[in-house]
Amino acid sequence: MGALDGKIAIVTGTSRGVGVGVSRQLLLAGATVVGCSRRPLPGLPAAEGLGGVEGRAEQWVCDQGDHRAIDAFVQRVVDTYGRVDILVNNAGGTVPTPHAEDVPELVQQIQSSPASDDDFERTVAFHAYAVQMNLISPLWFAIRVYRQMRTQDGTGSIVNISSGAGHPAGSPSLVSYGAAKSGLNHLTRSLAEEWGPKARVNCLALGPTMTENFRAFVLGEQDPEGRAYFANVPLGRAGDPDEVGRTCVFLCSGEADYINGTTIEIDGGMLPGVLYDAGLKTITDLL
Ligand SMILES: NC(=O)c1ccc[n+]([C@@H]2O[C@H](COP(=O)([O-])OP(=O)(O)OC[C@H]3O[C@@H](n4cnc5c(N)ncnc54)[C@H](OP(=O)(O)O)[C@@H]3O)[C@@H](O)[C@H]2O)c1
């Protein structure tokens, strides 16, 4: 018996990184998982090598920057499985930029925000993209899924993946991303109040979590294992995507039936701001 047996889950951003750990743990808990990303893939990466998940794992294309694509994607899940019980709004992220007012071309390329030869245009588009991907698109996804959940029996569960960068202490080098994640924490609370009892809405604020992109773009070549970096985290290491996934399983299970509107920090106990002392701006080394 799994904690999520029979549940139908949507997880965004499942082609790599945190989304793989989240979808793997939901599968292990018994849920059917439909993941998405912009690129077509032959199957849900988390299902590779897992036994007993035949017929319970799908990876479909959906660009969350397009609200029509979100609408069509959720409708396809409903047409295929009849309902949606869980949404994990995971797709998002950013690249630290040394100066908010001057986003370099390399940062724009890594982030895949709109390109421009004009400095100012590139910079403003980068910030608009960060807010779209980390605040507006998760809200669009949540609204679309809730419009389904409100027609079903029971209480659905929505989990927004946020970041310690949203802490009120501020996040230099992550200005628009931090503001968007702070907004995500806030709208979690508001939606929880509006949408109960048809849906519970909670949030996970991640600290440093080891993914390929984190290793390449944050730790960089000077500290590939993150020794200096993680010395500032009380648990002395990065988080693991599967640890995030296990907390999602808890929040989406009956064990968390009365948890609504909360943001849980998964960050090894680090204090806001300490990562700046440890060199969060290492992206500048890549420039
Ligand atoms: N890793 C960390 O240390 C850390 C810390 C704090 C918070 N977080 C949060 O955790 C979440 C996942 O981060 P991550 O580190 O796993 O990032 P990641 O490795 O860059 O993965 C992002 C995922 O989102 C997908 N994606 C990107 N744009 C998309 C779009 N427009 N529509 C649909 N899917 C899209 C990507 O696939 P495609 O590129 O193929 O579309 C990929 O599967 C993000 O919300 C991030 O802010 C991460």
The ligand as an ORCA input file, in Angstrom:
! r2SCAN-3c Opt
* xyz 0 1
  N      18.306     23.292     -7.436
  C      18.263     24.149     -6.441
  O      19.242     24.336     -5.713
  C      17.010     24.919     -6.143
  C      17.006     25.786     -5.033
  C      15.856     26.488     -4.733
  C      14.724     26.326     -5.512
  N      14.750     25.504     -6.594
  C      13.527     25.390     -7.418
  O      13.292     24.039     -7.749
  C      12.630     23.977     -9.024
  C      13.382     23.025     -9.943
  O      14.718     23.512    -10.069
  P      15.889     22.644    -10.707
  O      17.118     23.051    -10.004
  O      15.502     21.229    -10.798
  O      15.914     23.289    -12.202
  P      16.411     22.658    -13.568
  O      17.428     21.601    -13.352
  O      16.758     23.822    -14.433
  O      15.092     21.946    -14.155
  C      14.015     22.734    -14.535
  C      12.946     21.863    -15.160
  O      11.880     22.705    -15.606
  C      11.648     22.473    -17.009
  N      11.219     23.712    -17.634
  C      11.935     24.838    -17.798
  N      11.192     25.764    -18.410
  C       9.980     25.210    -18.644
  C       8.787     25.665    -19.264
  N       8.697     26.888    -19.787
  N       7.728     24.829    -19.308
  C       7.809     23.577    -18.799
  N       8.924     23.080    -18.198
  C       9.985     23.899    -18.131
  C      12.984     21.955    -17.534
  O      12.835     21.187    -18.709
  P      13.049     21.768    -20.200
  O      14.224     22.714    -20.142
  O      13.306     20.530    -20.999
  O      11.778     22.435    -20.558
  C      13.433     21.084    -16.368
  O      12.782     19.843    -16.428
  C      12.556     25.411     -9.555
  O      11.301     25.971     -9.272
  C      13.639     26.125     -8.759
  O      13.397     27.506     -8.611
  C      15.870     24.792     -6.933
*
